[in-house]
Amino acid sequence: MSNHQFTDIRVAISPNNPSIQRLEFKCIKCGACKTVCTNDIGVCGTYDLAKTGDNPICIHCGQCANVCPVDSITEKFEVYQVAEEIRNPEKIVIVSTSPSVRIALGEEFGMPDGSFVQGKMVALLRKLGVDYVLDTNFSADLTIMEEASELIERIVKGNKPLPQFTSCCPAWVKFMETYYPEMKENVSSAKSPIGMQGPTIKTYFAKKMGIDPTKIVNVALTPCTAKKFEIRRDEMNAASKYLGIEGMRDMDYVITTRELAMLAKDENIDFANLPEEEFDDFMGEASGAGVIFGNTGGVMEAAVRTAYAFITKKEVPASLYDLTPVRGMEGIRDAVVDIEGLQVKVAVVYGTANARKLIEKIKAGEADYHFVEVMTCPGGCIGGGGQPKDKEYKGDALREKRIEGLYKRDDAMQLRLSHENPQIKKLYEEFYGEPLSELAEQMLHTMYFDRSADLGEGYVAPQAEEKPATKQFRCKVCGYIYEGEALPEKYVCPLCKRPASFFEEIK
């Protein structure tokens, strides 16, 4: 007998899941979590609990939490542990901020969609008592240096198979390890920006700043619940191995955009009226290429800019600063980029259900690419599982505002190429040497594992959920969904007790 209930209408969540949790008493059995996990993520419905030892398959993306109308499913909260670390005078708390947080955090405080609140975000973290506020975009630039170099080697030397898939999204990585482990060698070995930020802080940054690395508490502020899983992977301890300090993790905590907003509200901080502040100078400088990492297609665009410069040794043309074919909200997009006669075929995907479709085409010989970007969440990291909820059900309109905000920031910046970031240049000169060096491979690259055994013998070919034949009506207050041919005139929402007039039909 399974310990997981109501699996016909909702996703199963393990109690030891590091990323998400279910508050059972809040669940209204609406089925929204199952629908998104089946149709967009392509996980629910692909396994049999009786064959997996009653262990649910989860890639930790948090989209189930994003669509849960009553907050029954949430991220696993780490923010209050971080608050305790801040209060500890023996600890040096360093928060590194992902690009997508600064384009969505303002929504939690009533600011317009797509507001770029980087300065206020930095000010908030300092007001909360954080010792150093760094920019994960710095390590996005670092990721591009390694990933673009790896791509060039694959194309020129043929030392690894093509296409090369990006590795920035930990949910996608676990999806690949579970369903397509035979593609492990196709995924870039470059760590995600957070995966690179952690060990660089506890080695290079610590030495430059004269800080004992054992006193550092590394915190990643991200839009992503899957990062909570990523930092706990066994292999994410490069600094520990390099320094010979047993048991030290590269990154200690991950908090989401929503978690930071929770803490700010608990502390009664008036976010909207905070003054603008700047990142700490050291590891606080990043390019526009790092900024657009948060958008679907952004990693691809950033990598292509640097790959062009590395291959041709020439100035990057203006066309590569606005690579229109890889931008947009289509689930699968592709393009051919001309690099001095070298025709580089690229594809951009969001939604792992879409990734499955593309991989099957590649395996069948129906598609041929050099470079493929995969993000799990809709619109990329801007639609991450830890972002402010779309309480007004704006859908793509909200995500497009966030995307537009990051592209505008990139357009306004003077520094738009990862390889021209002077702090990145200095980092290689003083520490890593060059991309793909022995030390870079040790600290900035990783390995992947075959997790297909997690499926047991119960793999089921995925099938998208059929839309119900009956109509659906959603409560505009709490999100409860009523199904039926018509909404009864005297119907009352069982959750928030609002009358039928508060419901709208879902088209």
N, C-alpha and C positions, 0 to 999 in steps of 0.2 A: 504493500500500500504506500502511495506517495505521500510525502509530507507537504506537498504543494497543492493548494486547493484552487478550484475554479479555473483550471488551465485551459478549459474550453473557451474562456472569454478574456483571459488576461495572461501576461507573461509570468513565468515562474522566476523568483529571485532568491538566490541562496543567502542565508544569514551571514555568511562569511565573505560576501561580495565586497571588495574594497572600495567600490565606486558608488554604488547606489543601494538604497534600502527601501522597504515598503513598511509604512505605518498601517498595519492591518485595519485598525479601527476606523480609518478614514476612507478606505476603499469603497466605492459605490458600484463596482462591477460594470463600468461603462464600456469597457473593451477598447478604449483608445490606445492603451499601451500595446495590446496585442496587434492592433491594426498597423501601427507604425513599425513595430519590430518585424512583422511579416512582410508588409508591402515595400517599405523603404530600406530597411536594414537587411532583410533576407535571412534572419536567424530563426525567429519563432516559426515553428512548423517544420523545421529541418531535422529534428531529433526526437527521440522517444525516451522519456524519463525512465521507463522500465529498462532501457538498454544502456543508459548512462550512469547507472547507480544512483538515480534520483538527483543527479547534479545538473542543474540547468546550464545550457550553453549561453554565455553572455560575452559580448565584446566590449562592454562597459561604456558605450557611447552616450548613455543617458537620455536618448530621445524619448524613452518611455516616461522619464521624469518631466521632460519638457512639455509633453502633451497631457499629462495627468491633470485634470481640471481641479482637483481638490488637494493637491500636494500629498497624496498618499505615498507616491513614489518621489523620493528626493535623493540628492547626493548624500554620501556619507560625510557628515560635517566634521571638518578638522579645524575650523576657524577658531573655536574656543581653546583648542590646544595651542594654536599659534598665539592667541592672546596671553595665555599663561607663560609661554616662552618669552614674549615681549616684556612681561613683568619680572622676569628672572634677570637680575643684574649680572649674573655670570655668563649670560648668553649674548651673542651678537646676531641679531635677527636681520637677515637679508631677504628682501622680497624682489623677485624678478617678474616683470609684468608682460604678458602676452599681448600682441597687437589688437586682438578683437575685444579685449576688455574695455579699452579706452573708447570704443565706438558704441558701446551698449550700456555701460555702467550708469550713464546719465538717465536712462529710462526708468531706473529704480527710484529716481528722485524727481520724476515729473518733467524731465527735460525732453525736448523734441527728439523724435527718432533720428538716429544718425548723428547725434551731437558728438563731436570729438572732444573728450574731456580729459585728455592726457594730463594737463597741468593740475587739474583739480584732483585727479586720481593720485598723483604723486603727493600732493598736499595732504590728502586724506590719510595715506599710509604713514606719513611723517607725524601727523597729529595723533595717530594711534600708537606711536612710539617706536616705529620701525627704525633700525639703525642705518641701513643703506637701502635705497630704492634704485634698482638697476633695470635695464630695458632688455627683455628677452629678444627684442629685435636685433640686438647686438649678436646674439648667437644664431639668429635667423641668417644674418650675413655670413656667419661662420659655417652654418649648414650648407649654404650655397657654394662656398669655396670648396668644401669637400665633395658635395653631391655633383656639382658641375664638373669637377676634376675626374670623378669616377665615371660620369657619363662619357666624357671625352675618351677616356681609356677604353671603355667598352666599344665605342664606335671606331676608334683609330686602331687599337691593339687587338680588339676582339677577345680580351682576356676573360670576359664574363658574358653571359647570354643577354640578348636584347629581346623585348624592350626592358629598359630600366624603369622600375616603379619607384615612386617617391616613398619615403619612410617616415614622414613627419607626423602622421596620424596613427596613434597607438591602437585605436579601435580597428582601423583597416589592417594593421599589422597582425593583430590577433585573429581577425577574420581570415586572412591569408594563411596563417599558421594552422588554423582549424580546418578550413575547407580546401585550401590549395597549397599544401606544404611543398608540393613539387615545384612551386614557383619561388621558393625561398631565395635561390640564387639570382632571381630577377629583381628582387627588392634591394634598393640601395642600402649598403651597410652603414651609411651615415646616420648617426642618431638624430632625433628630433632636436629643435632648438633648446628645449628644456633639458633634454638628455645631454647636450653639450654644455649648457650653462652651469649645471650643477658641479661637475668635476673641475671646470675651469675656475670657478669661484673658490673651491676648496684647495686648489693648488696655486695657480698663477696669481689670482686676485689676493688670496690670503698672504702669499709671500710678499707681494708688492706693497700691501697695506700693513704688514707687520702684525697679522692676526693669527692666533692659534686656531688651526682649522677644526680642532675638536670643540671649540666654543661656538663655531658658526652653526646657525640654524637656517638652512636654505629653504625658502618658501617660494613656490611657483604660484602666481596668481594667473589663472587661465579661464577660458570659457568652457573647459573640457573636463568631464568627469572621468574619461578614460586615462587621463594623466595620473589619477590616483592609483590606477593599476600599473601604469608604466613605471613610475618611480620605485615600485616595489618588486619589479622584475629582479631576479637574482643577479643578473649581470650588470645592473646599474650601480656599480660600486668601483668605478675606475680610479677615483681619488684614493680610496682605501688601499687598493693594490699599489698605486704609485707611491704613496707616502708610508706604506707599511703600518697603517693604523687599522687594526682589525675591527670589524663591525660598523664602520662608518659608511653611511649612505651618501650618494652624490646629492640627492635632493631629499629633504626630510619631510616636507608637507606639500600638499596641493590644496589650494582653496579656489573656489569658483567665483565668478562675478557676483552671483547671488549671495554667496557666503560673505564676501566683503561688504556688500550692501547691508546684510543682516547685522554685522558688527557695528557698522556706522550708525545704523538706526538705534541699536541698543545703547550706543554711547551718546545719542541725541546730537549728532554732528550735522550741522546745516551744510550739506554737501554743495548745493547749488551756489552758495555764497562764499565758498572757500577761495582763497587767492590762488592764482596759478603758480606752481613751483616746478623746478627743473629736476630731471634725474641727477643722481650723483655723476660726476664727470667721468670717472673711470668705469668702463663697461656700461656707459650710459649713452654712447653715441651709436646711431644706427642709420642705415640708408632707407630710402623709400622702398627699395626692393624688400627689405625686412618688414616694412609696414604692411605691404599687400599680401604677406603670408596668410593673413586672416581670411582672405577671399578665396573662393573656389577659382582655380586658375592662377592664383597669385604666386605659388611656389614655382609653377611652370614658367611663368613670365619672368620672375626674378632669375631663375636658373639659366634661361635662354639668353638673357642680357649678358651674364658673365661668361657663359659658354662661347658666345660670339666673340667677346674680347679675348678670351684665352686661345681660341683657335686661330683667329685672324690677326691678332696683335694690332687691331685697328680700333678706332673709335666706334662705339655702339651707335647704329643708325637710329634716327628718331622713331622709325616704325616699330622698333622693339620696346619703346617706352609706352606704347599703347597697342598691345597685341590683341586687337579686337576679337579674332576668332576663338581665343581661349577664355574670353570673358562672357558673362551671362549666366542665366539660371537654368539652361538645359542640363539634364542629368548627365549626358554624354556629349562632348564636343571634341572635334579634332581639327588639326591644321597641319600645314607643311611650312616650315620655317627655312628660308634660304640663307645659309651661312657661307657666303663666297662660293657658291656652286654646290655645296653640300646640302642636300635636301633632307632636313631633319623632320621626321614625321612624329607628331606629338598628339596626345589625347589627354583630356581632362574629364574626370568623373567625380560626381558626388553621389552618396548613397551606395552602400555596399551591395544592395540588390542590383544596382546598375553595374557595379564593378564585376559582379558575377556574370552578367550578360556579356560584358566586354572580354573578360578572360576566356569565356567559352568560345567567343568568336576568334580570339587569338589562337587558342589551342586547336581550333578547327581549320586554321589557315585562312580564315575569312577576313582577318584584320592584321595589319603589319605596322608596328610602330617602333620608334627608337626610345621614346620617353613617355611615360604615362604618370600623371598625377592622380592620386586617389585620396579623397576626403570622405569621411563617413557621413557627416552632418549636412543638412540642406544649406547650400550656399557656402559651404566650407566652415571654418572655425567660427565665423560670425553667427552661425546657427547652432553653436555647440550646446551640449546637454546641460551646461552650467550657466547659460546666459539668462538674462531676464526673460520671463515668460511672455509669450504673445497673448496677453489676456483679452485683447480685443479681436483676436483671430484675423489679423491682417495678412498673415502668411507671407508670401513672397514679397509683398509690398514693403513689409518691415525689413526683411532681409536685404532687399535692394537698397534701402536707405543706408543700412550699415555698410554695405559694399561700396556704395557711392562715397561715403564719408572717408573710407580708407584710401580709395583711389584719389580723392581730392587732396588728401594729405601727401601722398606720393608725388602728385603733380606739383605741389607747392614747395617741395624740398629741393635744395641744391644738390645734395648727395643722394643719388638714385641707383647707384651700382654697389653691390656688396663688396666687390674686390677693390673698390676705391675708398672704403672706410678706413681712415688713418689708424684707428685703434685696432682694427683687424690686422692691418699690415704690421703694426707694432707687436701684436700678439704672436704672429708667426716669426718675426725677427727675434723676439726675446724668448720664445718658449717652444712653439710647435715646429719651427723650421720652415716647412712648406706643406701644402696640402698633400695628403696621403703619405706623409712621412711615417716612420716607425712609431714615434710618439703620438702623432695624430691618429694613427690606426688604433693605438692602445687606448686613448682617451676619448676619441670622438666617433669611433665606429663600434658596431655591435654585431650580434649574431641572432639568428632566428631558429625556432624550434618547430618540430612536427608535433602539433597538438591534435591531429586527426583522431587519435585514440580516445579523446574526450567524447566523441560522438558514439562510442561503442560500436555495435553492429546495427545501430538503429537509424542510420542516415536516411532521411526522407527527401526526395527531390522537392525543392521549394515551389509552392503554389501561392500566388497572390490571393488574398481574401476577396471573395466575390462581394460586391456591394449588395447590401440588403435590399430585398424587393420592397420592403416597407419604407416609409419616409422617416427621416430623423429630424427631431426638433431639439435645439440646444438652449438651455437656460443662459441668458446673457449675464447673469450674476455669478453663478457658481460653475457653469459649464456642464451640468448634468444633461445627459442625452436621453430623450424619450423616443422610442421607436413605435411606429404604428401608422395606420393609414391616415389618421388625423389626430390632432391634439384635442382631447376632450375640453369642452368649454370651461368647465369648473375644475380643471386639473390644477393640482398644487405640487410644486417641486418637492420631492421627498427629502431633499438635502437642505435647501435654504428657505423653503416654505413660501417662495414667490408664486403668484398666480400665473395662469396661462399666458397673460399678456406680456410676461417677461421672456417668453420663448420665441425663437426664430427658427424657421426651417433651414436646414442645411442643404444647399443645392448640390 
